[in-house]
Amino acid sequence: MSKLTHLNESGAARMVDVGAKDVTAREAVAEGLIRMQMETLRLIVEGGHKKGDVLAVARMAGIMAAKKTAELVPLCHAIPLTAVEIELTPDEARAAVHCRGTVRTQARTGVEMEALTAVEIALLTIYDMCKAVDRGMVITDIRLVSKTGGKSGTWVRSEGWGERHEEPGGEE
């Protein structure tokens, strides 16, 4: 198992020096789910929510969050993003909305944290906009799906949606 890269020799937190790394094309994909009452999902899908288009606002929030990740996660590098895509898919069979975030860059470090942050904030925005009608919503299964680029290359989660399994981590 690799050592934690955000700790120095004495165990103190540090920001990893990525200055010697090559600039490469990098991409990360994350996903998550928000479960809710079926009536809440209907409000979202039919556009009947009095606060407006829930999915459009959540999509914008996810994009903005990816761009602000370094301000939220203390040891995360500020990375120039080249693309952020947020897909929000209503799932009537599960009374849920599935979120998939894809983030791309040309940089010295990866964008996994940006993809995860985008998904979390998009789902939190759905919660915020719908909490007046459904406080029991549950945000769940936020996880990295894949990453490409950099020294550690490509990593893809081995199981399908809904299964819980942890893969060995790669380097930043």
N, C-alpha and C positions, 0 to 999 in steps of 0.2 A: 504494500500500500504506500502511496506517495505521502510525503509530509505536507502539512498545511502550508501553502505559500504565503499566506497573509500574516504569518508569525515569524519574527526574527529568531535568531539563535537562543535568545534569553526568554522567548515566549511572548514578547510584546507585539501588539498589532502594528502592522506596517502596510504601506501601499507598495505593491509589487513594482519593481523597476522593469518596465517593458521596453526601455529605450533601445536595447540591442536586438530586439525581435524584428523580423521582417514584416513589412506591410503586406498583408494578403487580403484577398476577398474573403469575407466571413459572413456567415448567416446563422441565425438561431431561430428555432420555432418552439413556441411554448403553447400550452393549452390549459383550459380550466372550464369549470361548469358552475352555474348558479341554478339551484333547484328552487322551485316556488310553487304556489298554488296554481292550479290550472286557470283560474279566473285572472290571475295576475299575468300569466303568459298570454292569454287572449287579449288583454288590454294592450300589451306590448305589440303583439302581432297585428292587431286590427287598428293600431294607431289611435286608440281611444283614451290614452293617458292624458290627463289635463296638463301635465308638465311638458308635453310635446313628444317628439320622436325619440324614444328611449334608446334605441339601437344606434341612431346617428350620433347622439350626444356621447354614448358610451364609446363609440368608435373614435371620436375626436379625443376623448379623455385618455384612451389607451395610447394614441399617437403622441399626445403631449407628455404622458408619463414616461414613455420610452426616451424622449428627448431630455427629461429631467432626472434620469436614474442616478447619475453621479451626485446630484444634490440630495438624494434620499438615502443612498447606500454609502456609508462612510468611506470605505476603501475602494470604491469603484472608480475607474478612470472615466473622464469625460471623453466621449468618443463621437467623432463626426458621423452621423448616421446618413446613409444614402437612401434608405427606404424603410418605411414602417407600414405594415399591412395588418389590419385587424378584421377578422371575419367573425361575425356574430350570427349563429345559426340557431333559431328556435327549434326545440325538440319536443314535440307534443307528446310523444310516447313516454318521455321522462318528466314532463312538466318542467322544462329547464331551458336555459340558453347556453350553448356551447361557444366558447371563445377560443380562437386560434390567432396567435400573434406571430408575425414573421418580421424579423429585423435584419437589415443588411448594412454592411460597412466595408470600407477599405481601410484597415487599421492594423495596429500592432497587438491588439488584444480582442477577445471575442465579445459578442453581444448577447450572451445568454441572460445576463441580469436585465438588460433592456427588454428582451422578449418576455421574461417572467413578470417584470414590473408592469409592462403594457397590459398583459392579461389580467393581472390582479386589479389594476385601477379601472379597467373597462368593466370588470364584474362588480367592483365596488360602486361604480357609477350607476349601474343598473339597480343595485341594492338601494342606493341613496334616492334615486328617482321613484322607486316603487315601495319604499318602506312605509309610507302612509297607508297603503292598502294591504301590505303583507310583510310584517316584521319577522316572520318565521323563515324567510329565505335562507338558504345555506350555500355558501361559496365553498367549492370542494375540488379536489384533484388537480390543483395547479402544479404543473410539472413541465420540465424540458422534454421536448419531443425529439429534437435533433439539433446538431450544430455542425458546421463545416468550417474549414479553414484553419490556419495556424499550424503550429508544430504538432499538435495532437491529432490533426486531421479531422476525419468525419466520425461522429458518434450518432447513433440512432437508437432510440428506445426500442427494445425488442418485443414488447407485448402491445396488444391493441388497447383501444380506449376502454377505460373502466377497470382494467386490471391494475393491481398495485405491485410494483416490482422496482427495485433500485438497481441501477447499473453502476459498475465501477466508474468513478469520475476520471476525467482527463485533466490535463494541465490548462491553465488559463490561456 
